[in-house]
């Protein structure tokens, strides 16, 4: 079990907090809103220069550029992402990394923050994709389970690895080959999301929290425990605590987890299941401990020294938000160049320093340290090898499983 206390307020987080206060709102992450940079020179050469890296290439395509790709004549990328999920300058009108990309490549990025919920966004674009039509978007960012569905349905394009030399070389081992996209043939990670146990030291009042078992079974925490409404996180963390692998579990394993959580609900151990509003309960001390997202904890610690977190010995859950190119996108090659740009070390560092989620880019630490030494040492932003070894991903589900499992979890949470 690893336990962490907050360091001093880092300069980058402090700047973000000041911007938030000027706007009259609390600092908000991409997960908060879901629930209610200058780069280095492009490397010359392609995959041949990287063949010794030992990293499997993303899906290789054959032949020339698709007739649907207008990248050569239209220097633009239409990029849809979640709110508050990219670097901004002090005016909050410009994105430094996107500006640097445009200046270097001549490709303008039309950046739209129009993804507020995975299912809602899927419902918006699915009719066009099913009809074989252009969605008007060249690059989208979706959470892993929906990315898996998009790939399964044939709604996204296979990536051309010759356009992705930095992504091919620098993708972290932790994220390299999910079961829903082996070898990253269709997707690359935008940011990783660590699910941990968070606590309020003052509210704990000396009670030790090391594991999910402590949250579910310690009578001293009765009525002061929170779990997440995100099924994969709450079930996955509990499954690990029970000695089961979230990447290989059976339907019986899943039912055993639901039964254990239901027991904690029935006896009043769990106060409630929450979206991102757990952050308020945690900072006020209404939750003594809860299941939480690492990116939120980085920001909460900047404002509240009583907030800490624990990595259980049993491990923790990792999920990802992923960049994909929809079918019929007009600017596939331009989109691939933008994906690759965010795997260069300097843009990756600038992005990580600003949004505080897990960087998927190996080798980013020295570049991040130039911006923010505290962030570079924070395992919630850059997990070391020991922490990476404790990470587990929830296996992909069939359509039938997804429906059945979500129904059982919804009954548990009262949704």
N, C-alpha and C positions, 0 to 999 in steps of 0.2 A: 504494500500500500504506500502510495506517494501522496504527500500532503503539501499544499502550497499556500503561502501567505503572500499578500500583495507587496510588490516593491514600491518604490517611490513613484509618483505620478510622472509618466514619461512625457517628454515634450510634445510628441505627436498627439498623444491622447489628450493632453492638456489643451492643445490648440483646437482639437475637435470639440471638446467640452465647451470651450469659449464660444465657438461658432454656434453650438446648440443653444447656449444660454442667450446669445444675442437674438436668436430666432424665437425665444420664448418656449422652447420645448426641450424635453430630455433627450440625451444622445440616443439615437435609434439605429439599430442594425437592420440588415436585410431580414432577419428572422422576426424582429419586432414588428415590422410592417406586414409581414406575411400573416401574422396571427391577428388580428382585429377583425508630371513624372517624366521625366526625361529618360529615353532609352539609349542603349549603346548601339553602335553601328551594326547593321545586318552582316552576319558572317557570310563570306564568299564560299561557294562550293555547296554541295548537297550531302546526301547520305554517305557518299564514299568516304568523306572525312570523318564520319562518326561510326564507321562500321566496327570499330574496336571497343565501343562503349558498353557492349553487353546488354543493351536495352532493345527489346523487340520493336521493330518498326510498327507504326500504325498501319491501318489497312492500305496496302499498295494498290493503286489503280493502274490500268493499262490503257494505252491509246492516248488520244489528244484531249483537248478541252471540250467539254460538253457544249452542244449547240445552244443550250439554255444559259451559258455563262457569258455575260457581257462585260466581264471585268476589264478586258483590254481597252475598251472604248469608254466605259463608264467608271470613273475613278471614285467609287463610293461603296460604303458598306452600311446596310441598314441593320442596326444592332439593338435587340430588345433584351432588357435586363430587369432585375428587381430594383425597387427604390433604395437609395442610400447604399449602393453596392459597388461604388467605384470612387476613386479619388476626385476631390473637387478643390478648387483654390479658395482663398479667403472671401472672394466675391460671391462664391457659390454659383457662378455662371459658366465656369470653364472646368474641363477635366484635363489636367496637365498631361497625363499619359496619352490620351487621345490626341491632344494638340501636337505632341511630339511625334506621334505616329504619322499624322497628316503632313507635318513639315518634312519628314524624311521621305515618305513614300509618294506624296501627292494624292493619297487616297483620303477623302473626307469620310468621317463616320457620323451618320445620323443616329444619335443615341437616344433611345426612348425607354423610359422607366414605366413600362406598361404590363409587367408581370407582378401581380399581387398575390396570386394563389395558383398552385400548379393545376388543380382541376379546372378552375375558372378559365385559365389561359388555354388549356387543352380544348375546352369547349368552344373557345373563340376561334381557334385555328383548324380544328379537326374537319369541319365541313369542306374547307378549301383543300386540305391535304387529301381527303378521301376522294375529292373530285379531280385530283391531279392538277390543281391550280397553285399559282404563286401566292404565298401568304403576304407578300410585301416585306418579308424579313429575310435577311441573309444569315443572321446569326442569332441564336436564342440561348438562354441559360435556364436549364431545368434541373430539378432535384433528381437524384439517381433513379428512383423508382419510376418516375414518369419518363425519364430518358430511356429506360429499359423498354417501356411500353411503346415509345415512338420508334425505337429500333425494331421491335417485334412486329409492328404494323407496317414497316417499310416506309415510314414517313420522313426519314432523314437520309442524306447522301453520305456515301462512303468517302472518307477523307483521302486526299492524295498526299502521301508521306513526303514526296519530293518538295512540297511547299511548307513542310513543317520540320526543318532541321533542328531548331532549338527545342521545340516541344518533344521531338523524338529523343534528343540527348538529355534533356533536363527534367523530364517528368519523374517525380519522386517514386521510389520503389513501392511505397505504401499504396499508391493509387494506380499502379501500372496496368493491372489486368483484372478488372471486375468480372464476375461471372456473366453479367449481362452484356458486356462488350469486351471480350478477350482481345488483348493487344491494342485496345483503344482504336479500333478500326473506324468508329463513327463519332467518337466524342473525345474531348479533352477537358480536364477539370478546370473550372474557374476558381473555386475555393473549396477547401475541405471544412467539415463541421464536426467538431468533437463533442460528444455527449458525456458529461462527467457528473459527479455529485458536488453540489455547491452547499455552503453553509454560512450562517451568520454566527460568528463566534460569540457575540454577546448573548444571542438568543439560546445558544447551546448551553451556556452557563456551566461549562466543565464536562458536559456529556461528550463522549468520544464517538465520532462517526468515521468509520472506515469502509463500510460496505453497504450494498443495497439491503442486506439482512438487517443492519442496524436501523435503516429507515423503516423497514416493514415490521420489525419485531421488538424494538426497544420501547418499553412502556413509557419511558421518560420523554419520548418524542411524540406521544399520542396526540393526534389532532394538529400537529405542527410540521407535517411532512407533505411535500408536493411531488406529483409526477406529471409528466407531459401528456398532452392530448395527441402528440405525434406517436402513433402506434409503434413504429419501428424502434424508436428510442426507448420508450418505457418498457416494452416487451423485451427488447434486445438486452438492456441492462439487467433486467431481472433474470433472463435466461442465462446470461453469463454467471450471475451469482449462484444459479442452481447447477452450474457445471455443464451446461449445454452450449453448443456452438451455434450462434445465430446464422452462420453461413451454411449449416447442414441439418437444421432441425426438422423434425417430423410434425405432423398434425397433433399427435399426442403430446409432444413436447410443448407445443403452443398452448394446448388446452391446460396443461399443468401450470404454465405461467399465469394464464388468466385466472385459474382457480386460486393461486397464491395471492395475486393482487386483489381478487374479490374478497378473500378472507380479511385482508388489511382494510379494505373499504368497509366491510361489515362491522368490524370492531372499532371503527373510527380512527384508525391509525393514520390513514391518508386524509388530509384536510380537503384536498380537491385536486382534480386534474386541470391543468392550465395550458394555455398557449404562452406567449411571451410575457403575459401579465404576471408570471411568477416573479419577475424582477422586482416588482413593487412589494410583493409579499416578503421576499427575501431581504430587501434592504430595510423594511420596517420591522422585521423580526417576527412577522406572523408565521412565516416558515422558518423553522430552525435549520432545516436541511431539505434539499429537493434535488431532483434530476434537472440538469440545466445544460445550456449550450455554451461552449467555451468562449465564443466570440462575445457573448453578452457579459460573461464574467470578467473578461479583460476590461471592458468599459465600466462595469459596476465597481471594480476594485479601484479604479481611478478616482472614484467619488466617495467610496465607503471602505475604510480600512478594516472593518469587521467582516467583510466578505472574503471567503477563501474557498478552495476547492480540493477535492480528493480524487485521485485515480485509484480505483479499487484494485486489489491484487488479482481479482478475477478478470480484469480488463475493462475496456470502455468501448462504446460504439462510435464508429466513424461513418459519416455519409458525405456525399459530394453534391455540389451544384456544377453542372456540366455545360460546356459550349457545344452546340450542334448546329448543323446547316440543314434547314428544311429542304425537301424536294422542291424543284422548280425555282430555287433561289436564283436571282439574276446575277449575283456577284460572288460565286463560290470561291474563286481563286483569291479575290480580295479578302473574303472572310477568313480563308485559311492563313493568309498573311497576317491578319489581325490576331488570330489564335496564336500563331507562332511568336508574334511580337511580345505577348504577355508571358512567354516562357523565356525571354531574355532576362538576364539577372537584374538589371537596373529597373526596368518597368515592373517586374515581379516584386521587387523590394518596395518600390513606391506604393504599389497597390496594397501589399501586406501591411505596411506601416499605417496606412490610412484606415483600412476596414477591420483589421484585427482578427480575421479568421485564419484558418490554416492555409499557409502557402503550399501549393502542390509542386513547387519548383525546387529541386535539389540544388544546393550550392548558393542559395540566396542569402545565407547568414552574413557573410562579410559585407555585402552590399546593403543589407538592412541595418547593420550596425552603424554604417556611416550616417544613416538617417535617424536611427533611434536605437541606442545600445540596449535599452530595457526590452524593447520588442524583440530584438535579435536573441535575447536570452530567455524569452518566454516560451515554454513548451506548448502553450495553447495556440501560438502562432507558428512556431517552428518546432515540431516535436523532434526530440532526439531519437536515436535508434532504439533505446530502451523503451521509450514511450510508444514509438511506432509498433514495436513488437507486441504491445498489449492491445492494439486496436483491432476491432472486428467490424465487419460489414454485414448487414442483414441481407440474406440471400434474395435473389429475385424470385418473384411469385408468379404463378400462372394466373390467368384471369379469374379462374374459379377460386383459387386460394385467396386472391386479393379480396374478392367479395366476401367470402366466408370469414376470413380473419378480421376484416374491418368491422363486420357486423357484430362479431363477438366482442371486439374491443369497444365499440360504440355502446353496447349494452352495459359493459363494465363501467364506462365513464359517465353514462347517463346522457350521452350525446343524442 
